[in-house]
Amino acid sequence: MKNTTVLVPTFNRPHYLRRLLQYYDRVHFGGEILVLDSSEPGNETDCNGLSLNLQIIKYPSDIFLLDKAVAGVKLVTTEFTQNCADDDFIAAEGITVCESFLQQNPDYSAAQGHCVHFCVERNRQRFVVRKIRGEPNYDLDQDDPLARLAKHVSDYRPTHYALQRTDAVVKCFDASRALDRPSLQAMEVIPSMKCVLSGKVKRLPVPFEFREQHPHRLSGSIPHWIDLITSDDWQRQYKLLEQFLSVELAGVSPPDAADEGLAELYIQEWLRLCMKKYFVRKDRFEALLPAEPRLNGDLLSRAVRVPKSIFRFIEYRMRSKEVSEIPKEIVSAILSSTGYDYDVGLKQ
C-alpha cells in the first residue's frame, strides 16, 4: 500500500479525525495520509503519539469543499489516491487488495470492495452491522466506455470512495471544478461518471469501507436529490450535468454518433433510477424532467442501448455467513479507535 495516499478532508471534527488516524496507526498503515484541514481555531487534531506518514495541510475555514479537494489531490505524489471521509474507515487490508488489482490491470481506473454500515449498541456492547452495500459481481468491465456508462447510470454506485489512479482523480475533480457552482450531488456524480468513462471499475469481494451510523454524519445533512429536483436551482444544475457529459461523450463516442440528445438520455436514465422509488406515479416524476431528447433512429444501436429493465436501488442486508466473513481483526482495530471500550461481538 506504499503506492497509495489516503486523502482526508476535514472541518471542525477533531474527534473523528483522531480516531481515523489512530486506526491507521494501529494497523501500521504503510501508505501516505494527507489531511485537508479547514477547521476553525480551537478544532485542531491531536496527532501526538502517532507513527504515520502524515501531512496536514491547512486551508481557510471558508474554503469551498471542491476547491479544497482540487488543491489537495494535486499534492499527492503516489500512484493511487483513496478518498476517505473523516468519520469513516477505509480498511487497510482492502486498500492493499485493490492496489494490487489495479497494478495488475492497467485498463481499470478504480477498484473497491464492500461498504459496511455499522453502529455500536452501547448498552449491549455489540458491534452491529446494519447493512452491507456492494454486489460481488458488480463490475464495469466493458471495453466500450459508453457501455460502462450505460450500466453505471442504470444501476448507480458512486466511485468517490473507490481506490483510483491519482491522475484520474485529478481529472475528475477538475471536471467538477470547471462548472459554475455545482451542487453537492453533482460533485459526486460528475467524478463518478468521468471515472467510469476513463476506465473499467472493479468490485472486489473484500471488506472495504466502514461507515458508522451516527447523528453527526455529513451524509445526513446533505439534501436529497428530490430536494434538488424540486428547487429553483434545478434547471441550472441539470444544464451543468448536460454540459459536462456532452463534452465527455464527444471524446469517446464514434463520430457518427454525435448527437446533443445523447448526454440528456444518460442523465435522465440515471435520474429515473435515483428517483423512481419516490414517485408512485411515473408521470409525476416525468413532469420534472425536460422534454425527451430527440435521437436519431439507430443512434443507440451504434453507441449503446441503455437497459430499461433494471431500475433498482439495492441494499444487501447482512446474513450470518456474510457477517462471519468480516475479519474480527478489522472490527477490533476500528472499535479500539472509536473509543468504545467494548468486546467485539458480531450480530448474527
GULO-245332 format. One record per residue (C-alpha): residue in three letters; x, y negated, z negated; residue number from 0. Coordinates in steps of 0.5 Angstrom, whole numbers, padded with zeros to 4 digits. Layout:
N
ALA,X,Y,Z,NUM
...
***
This chain:
348
MET,0000,0000,0000,0
LYS,0006,-0005,0000,1
ASN,0004,-0007,0007,2
THR,-0003,-0010,0004,3
THR,-0005,-0017,0001,4
VAL,-0011,-0017,-0003,5
LEU,-0014,-0024,-0002,6
VAL,-0018,-0026,-0008,7
PRO,-0022,-0033,-0008,8
THR,-0024,-0035,-0015,9
PHE,-0027,-0041,-0018,10
ASN,-0028,-0042,-0026,11
ARG,-0029,-0035,-0027,12
PRO,-0022,-0033,-0031,13
HIS,-0025,-0027,-0035,14
TYR,-0027,-0024,-0028,15
LEU,-0020,-0025,-0025,16
ARG,-0016,-0023,-0031,17
ARG,-0020,-0016,-0031,18
LEU,-0019,-0015,-0024,19
LEU,-0011,-0017,-0025,20
GLN,-0011,-0012,-0031,21
TYR,-0014,-0006,-0027,22
TYR,-0009,-0007,-0021,23
ASP,-0003,-0008,-0027,24
ARG,-0006,-0001,-0030,25
VAL,-0006,0003,-0023,26
HIS,0001,0000,-0022,27
PHE,-0001,-0003,-0015,28
GLY,0005,-0004,-0010,29
GLY,0002,-0009,-0005,30
GLU,0001,-0016,-0006,31
ILE,-0004,-0020,-0009,32
LEU,-0006,-0027,-0007,33
VAL,-0011,-0031,-0011,34
LEU,-0014,-0037,-0008,35
ASP,-0016,-0041,-0015,36
SER,-0020,-0048,-0014,37
SER,-0022,-0047,-0021,38
GLU,-0023,-0054,-0025,39
PRO,-0019,-0056,-0031,40
GLY,-0019,-0051,-0037,41
ASN,-0021,-0045,-0033,42
GLU,-0014,-0042,-0032,43
THR,-0013,-0035,-0032,44
ASP,-0008,-0032,-0037,45
CYS,-0003,-0028,-0033,46
ASN,0002,-0026,-0039,47
GLY,0004,-0019,-0039,48
LEU,0002,-0017,-0032,49
SER,0007,-0014,-0028,50
LEU,0005,-0015,-0021,51
ASN,0007,-0018,-0014,52
LEU,0002,-0024,-0016,53
GLN,0002,-0031,-0013,54
ILE,-0004,-0036,-0015,55
ILE,-0005,-0042,-0010,56
LYS,-0008,-0048,-0013,57
TYR,-0014,-0052,-0009,58
PRO,-0018,-0058,-0011,59
SER,-0024,-0056,-0014,60
ASP,-0029,-0059,-0009,61
ILE,-0026,-0055,-0003,62
PHE,-0031,-0051,0002,63
LEU,-0030,-0044,0001,64
LEU,-0029,-0043,0008,65
ASP,-0023,-0048,0008,66
LYS,-0020,-0044,0002,67
ALA,-0021,-0038,0006,68
VAL,-0018,-0040,0012,69
ALA,-0012,-0043,0009,70
GLY,-0011,-0038,0004,71
VAL,-0010,-0032,0009,72
LYS,-0005,-0036,0013,73
LEU,-0001,-0035,0008,74
VAL,-0001,-0027,0008,75
THR,0005,-0024,0011,76
THR,0003,-0017,0010,77
GLU,0001,-0013,0016,78
PHE,-0006,-0012,0013,79
THR,-0011,-0016,0008,80
GLN,-0016,-0014,0003,81
ASN,-0021,-0019,0001,82
CYS,-0024,-0018,-0006,83
ALA,-0029,-0022,-0010,84
ASP,-0026,-0024,-0017,85
ASP,-0031,-0020,-0020,86
ASP,-0031,-0013,-0016,87
PHE,-0026,-0008,-0016,88
ILE,-0023,-0005,-0009,89
ALA,-0020,0002,-0011,90
ALA,-0012,0002,-0010,91
GLU,-0013,0009,-0008,92
GLY,-0018,0007,-0003,93
ILE,-0013,0002,0000,94
THR,-0008,0007,0000,95
VAL,-0012,0012,0004,96
CYS,-0015,0006,0009,97
GLU,-0008,0003,0010,98
SER,-0005,0010,0012,99
PHE,-0011,0011,0017,100
LEU,-0010,0004,0020,101
GLN,-0003,0005,0021,102
GLN,-0004,0012,0025,103
ASN,-0010,0009,0029,104
PRO,-0008,0002,0032,105
ASP,-0014,0002,0036,106
TYR,-0018,0001,0029,107
SER,-0019,-0006,0027,108
ALA,-0022,-0004,0020,109
ALA,-0023,0001,0015,110
GLN,-0027,0002,0009,111
GLY,-0030,0007,0004,112
HIS,-0036,0008,0000,113
CYS,-0039,0002,-0004,114
VAL,-0041,0004,-0011,115
HIS,-0045,-0001,-0015,116
PHE,-0045,0001,-0023,117
CYS,-0047,-0002,-0029,118
VAL,-0045,-0001,-0036,119
GLU,-0050,0001,-0041,120
ARG,-0047,-0002,-0048,121
ASN,-0052,0001,-0053,122
ARG,-0051,0008,-0049,123
GLN,-0044,0007,-0048,124
ARG,-0044,0010,-0041,125
PHE,-0042,0008,-0034,126
VAL,-0048,0009,-0030,127
VAL,-0048,0009,-0022,128
ARG,-0054,0005,-0019,129
LYS,-0053,0007,-0012,130
ILE,-0047,0008,-0007,131
ARG,-0048,0005,0000,132
GLY,-0044,0008,0006,133
GLU,-0045,0013,0010,134
PRO,-0039,0018,0011,135
ASN,-0040,0019,0019,136
TYR,-0042,0011,0020,137
ASP,-0036,0010,0025,138
LEU,-0036,0004,0030,139
ASP,-0031,0008,0035,140
GLN,-0034,0007,0041,141
ASP,-0029,0005,0047,142
ASP,-0034,-0001,0049,143
PRO,-0034,-0007,0045,144
LEU,-0041,-0008,0047,145
ALA,-0043,-0001,0045,146
ARG,-0040,-0002,0038,147
LEU,-0043,-0009,0037,148
ALA,-0050,-0006,0039,149
LYS,-0049,0000,0034,150
HIS,-0047,-0006,0029,151
VAL,-0053,-0010,0030,152
SER,-0058,-0004,0030,153
ASP,-0055,-0001,0023,154
TYR,-0051,-0007,0020,155
ARG,-0046,-0006,0015,156
PRO,-0041,-0012,0014,157
THR,-0034,-0011,0014,158
HIS,-0032,-0017,0010,159
TYR,-0029,-0012,0004,160
ALA,-0026,-0007,0009,161
LEU,-0018,-0007,0010,162
GLN,-0017,-0011,0016,163
ARG,-0011,-0012,0020,164
THR,-0008,-0019,0018,165
ASP,-0008,-0022,0025,166
ALA,-0015,-0020,0026,167
VAL,-0018,-0023,0019,168
VAL,-0014,-0030,0021,169
LYS,-0018,-0030,0028,170
CYS,-0025,-0028,0024,171
PHE,-0024,-0034,0019,172
ASP,-0022,-0039,0025,173
ALA,-0028,-0037,0029,174
SER,-0033,-0039,0023,175
ARG,-0029,-0045,0021,176
ALA,-0030,-0047,0029,177
LEU,-0037,-0048,0027,178
ASP,-0041,-0054,0024,179
ARG,-0043,-0053,0017,180
PRO,-0044,-0045,0018,181
SER,-0049,-0042,0012,182
LEU,-0046,-0037,0007,183
GLN,-0050,-0032,0011,184
ALA,-0047,-0034,0018,185
MET,-0040,-0034,0014,186
GLU,-0041,-0026,0013,187
VAL,-0044,-0024,0020,188
ILE,-0040,-0028,0024,189
PRO,-0033,-0025,0022,190
SER,-0036,-0018,0022,191
MET,-0039,-0019,0029,192
LYS,-0032,-0021,0031,193
CYS,-0028,-0015,0027,194
VAL,-0033,-0010,0031,195
LEU,-0031,-0013,0038,196
SER,-0024,-0014,0036,197
GLY,-0023,-0006,0035,198
LYS,-0026,0000,0032,199
VAL,-0028,0001,0025,200
LYS,-0028,0007,0021,201
ARG,-0032,0009,0014,202
LEU,-0028,0014,0010,203
PRO,-0031,0019,0005,204
VAL,-0027,0015,-0001,205
PRO,-0029,0011,-0007,206
PHE,-0027,0004,-0005,207
GLU,-0031,-0002,-0007,208
PHE,-0034,-0002,-0014,209
ARG,-0039,-0008,-0016,210
GLU,-0041,-0009,-0023,211
GLN,-0049,-0011,-0023,212
HIS,-0048,-0017,-0028,213
PRO,-0052,-0023,-0029,214
HIS,-0047,-0028,-0026,215
ARG,-0045,-0024,-0020,216
LEU,-0044,-0029,-0014,217
SER,-0049,-0025,-0009,218
GLY,-0055,-0026,-0014,219
SER,-0054,-0034,-0013,220
ILE,-0054,-0034,-0005,221
PRO,-0060,-0035,-0001,222
HIS,-0063,-0029,0002,223
TRP,-0064,-0029,0010,224
ILE,-0071,-0030,0009,225
ASP,-0070,-0037,0006,226
LEU,-0065,-0039,0011,227
ILE,-0070,-0037,0017,228
THR,-0076,-0041,0014,229
SER,-0071,-0047,0012,230
ASP,-0071,-0054,0016,231
ASP,-0064,-0052,0018,232
TRP,-0065,-0045,0021,233
GLN,-0066,-0047,0028,234
ARG,-0059,-0051,0028,235
GLN,-0056,-0044,0024,236
TYR,-0059,-0040,0030,237
LYS,-0055,-0044,0035,238
LEU,-0049,-0043,0031,239
LEU,-0049,-0036,0032,240
GLU,-0051,-0036,0039,241
GLN,-0045,-0041,0040,242
PHE,-0040,-0036,0037,243
LEU,-0043,-0030,0040,244
SER,-0043,-0033,0047,245
VAL,-0036,-0035,0047,246
GLU,-0034,-0028,0044,247
LEU,-0038,-0024,0049,248
ALA,-0035,-0028,0055,249
GLY,-0029,-0025,0053,250
VAL,-0031,-0017,0053,251
SER,-0037,-0017,0058,252
PRO,-0036,-0015,0065,253
PRO,-0036,-0021,0070,254
ASP,-0043,-0019,0073,255
ALA,-0046,-0018,0066,256
ALA,-0045,-0025,0064,257
ASP,-0052,-0028,0062,258
GLU,-0053,-0033,0057,259
GLY,-0059,-0029,0054,260
LEU,-0054,-0023,0052,261
ALA,-0052,-0027,0046,262
GLU,-0059,-0028,0044,263
LEU,-0061,-0021,0045,264
TYR,-0056,-0018,0040,265
ILE,-0058,-0024,0035,266
GLN,-0065,-0022,0035,267
GLU,-0064,-0015,0034,268
TRP,-0059,-0016,0028,269
LEU,-0064,-0021,0025,270
ARG,-0070,-0016,0026,271
LEU,-0066,-0011,0022,272
CYS,-0065,-0015,0017,273
MET,-0072,-0018,0016,274
LYS,-0076,-0012,0018,275
LYS,-0078,-0010,0011,276
TYR,-0080,-0017,0009,277
PHE,-0086,-0017,0014,278
VAL,-0092,-0013,0014,279
ARG,-0094,-0015,0021,280
LYS,-0089,-0016,0026,281
ASP,-0092,-0022,0030,282
ARG,-0091,-0026,0023,283
PHE,-0083,-0025,0024,284
GLU,-0083,-0025,0032,285
ALA,-0086,-0032,0031,286
LEU,-0080,-0035,0027,287
LEU,-0075,-0033,0033,288
PRO,-0074,-0037,0039,289
ALA,-0077,-0034,0046,290
GLU,-0075,-0027,0048,291
PRO,-0069,-0028,0052,292
ARG,-0069,-0027,0060,293
LEU,-0065,-0022,0062,294
ASN,-0063,-0019,0069,295
GLY,-0067,-0012,0070,296
ASP,-0061,-0008,0070,297
LEU,-0056,-0012,0065,298
LEU,-0057,-0008,0059,299
SER,-0055,-0001,0063,300
ARG,-0049,-0005,0066,301
ALA,-0047,-0007,0059,302
VAL,-0050,-0003,0053,303
ARG,-0057,-0001,0051,304
VAL,-0059,-0003,0044,305
PRO,-0062,0002,0041,306
LYS,-0069,0000,0039,307
SER,-0071,0006,0034,308
ILE,-0066,0006,0029,309
PHE,-0068,0000,0025,310
ARG,-0067,0002,0018,311
PHE,-0064,-0001,0011,312
ILE,-0061,0005,0008,313
GLU,-0058,0006,0001,314
TYR,-0055,0012,-0001,315
ARG,-0057,0014,-0008,316
MET,-0052,0018,-0012,317
ARG,-0053,0025,-0013,318
SER,-0050,0029,-0018,319
LYS,-0045,0032,-0013,320
GLU,-0043,0025,-0011,321
VAL,-0042,0023,-0018,322
SER,-0037,0028,-0019,323
GLU,-0033,0026,-0013,324
ILE,-0031,0019,-0016,325
PRO,-0025,0021,-0020,326
LYS,-0025,0019,-0027,327
GLU,-0018,0016,-0027,328
ILE,-0021,0010,-0023,329
VAL,-0027,0010,-0027,330
SER,-0023,0010,-0033,331
ALA,-0018,0004,-0030,332
ILE,-0024,0000,-0029,333
LEU,-0027,0001,-0035,334
SER,-0021,-0001,-0039,335
SER,-0020,-0007,-0035,336
THR,-0027,-0010,-0036,337
GLY,-0026,-0010,-0044,338
TYR,-0032,-0005,-0045,339
ASP,-0028,0000,-0050,340
TYR,-0033,0006,-0048,341
ASP,-0032,0013,-0047,342
VAL,-0033,0015,-0040,343
GLY,-0039,0018,-0038,344
LEU,-0042,0019,-0031,345
LYS,-0049,0019,-0031,346
GLN,-0052,0026,-0028,347
***
